[in-house]
Amino acid sequence: MKKYYIFKRLLHATTTKFNNNLLTPLKLYNLRVEQGKLKDDKYQRKIISSLSTLHEKLSHYTPPEIETPTIDSLKPKIGISKIFNSFFGNNGEQSKVNEEELLTVDNEVKGVYLYGDVGCGKTMLMDLFYKTVPPNLAKSRLHFHQFMQNLHKRSHTLKIQYGGDVDVIPILASEIAQSSTVLCFDEFQVTDVADAMLLRRLMTLLLSPNYGVILFATSNRAPDDLYLNGIQRVSFIPCIKLIKKQTRVIYLNSPTDYRKVPKPISSVYYHPKPGVKWNSKINQANCKKHVEQWYDYFNQTNKNQEILQNFTLEVWGRKLKVPKCSPNKVAQFTFHELCGVPMAAGDYLTLASHFQSFIITDIPYLSLDVRDQVRRFITFLDAVYDSHDRLAVTAVTNFQDLFVEPEDLKKDNYKLYKHQDKTGVENTFEDDELVLKHGFDKKIAKKAAMFADDEEKFAFARALSRLSQMSTTEWIENVKDE
């Protein structure tokens, strides 16, 4: 059916029914340890035994046949106001009964919900499992933010196609279940009320025996901490209970922070040496040389193709301009072109899915006065990191020192006033939650204090941590497949 393939394409994920059926998660882990690609970690090894158990059950699992519901069956037989309520999981007594029935029946195979701090190896373990999913099952692996973007887009398309009074969630559930029996989510988190209510109804269907989807999710939060303090959170509690019921919840408490394991540092991030002014001839010449060298390196298998100017991609029916690129290989933006104009997560996800590498030039000092630009940059970095794309930049200083107080910043954003000695007792951030709970550096926690919201603080700190990882030779040399 046409709409099924549309949604499948929108997932931007590796979805396949074929894989190496000889490998189990444990065998693949042992192989990579022998090859020196992974460090043997006893905490991770314990979890791999659980993954192997799930792998064995999936080898004998036959998912149910999923039929797409008819449009007539989804049209309202009640008033419009109640249809609105149905979207938020309150579609009268019948809906409550149906939901309760689905929550009381177990899937024959339980998925995995793996949570722990940043840097403990959750994503690596999920990727290990994903590569060994038995070949008889269709699978998808997505960053959760990307999944929700695609979900909202498909929902919008269906409502335009069939009318706003049609309950599209059963259609969405059937399309997902038809394309993916095993659904892997990285960075599972819920912060938006619309996401929370949509997700509640969708997951109730997907994880029921009628749809038979097996969930593998990684998260920085335990299930009971999802959507904490969110609007209408009480309506999301059934989704949390369902996740706990239909997955094995595992806490990865490895004492090793793999972000801090020493790795060779490449020269992808250029900034002038102390005392060299940004606008000086020598610095501008160095920037130009740095950009040209990395563009050539990122584009080395594509050099015969013409470099395009003002190339366009389509996002949600509108045009997204790429100032300079070699399609599928490398795209180049100034910081202002990337973050100084209104762009959303969908734009950055589209870029990350279309290119392997990015060059971002002219990154200035950043402060609270340009918070929107900082947020966009973080969103872009998340998209690039999750797609395992590569990044080279020219910036006014290193990323650790890029974020400054507004009063320290001169007008052109590439100069600072001389710092005056500050009096009084300064916060050392030794007791900050980012340091104690998540293991971030105190300097990162200090920079993150510019944000008032805990989720933004965490996202900012994680971005700085990921930038460090993305600068390693290991990251640069292991380019993602096209």
URGIPE-V258106 format. One record per helix or strand of 3 or more residues. SS is the DSSP state (~ for helix, > for strand). FROM is the first residue (numbers start at 1). TO is the last residue. If there is no record, write none. Layout:
# URGIPE-V258106
<<SS;FROM;TO> <SS;FROM;TO>>
This chain:
# URGIPE-V258106
<<~;2;10> <~;25;34> <~;42;59> <~;71;74> <~;80;87> <~;92;104> <>;111;115> <~;122;131> <>;139;143> <~;144;162> <~;169;179> <>;182;186> <~;193;206> <>;214;219> <~;223;225> <~;233;235> <~;237;246> <>;247;251> <>;269;271> <~;281;298> <>;308;315> <>;318;326> <>;330;334> <~;335;339> <~;345;354> <>;357;363> <~;368;386> <>;390;395> <~;399;401> <~;406;408> <~;433;436> <~;442;448> <~;454;470> <~;473;477>>
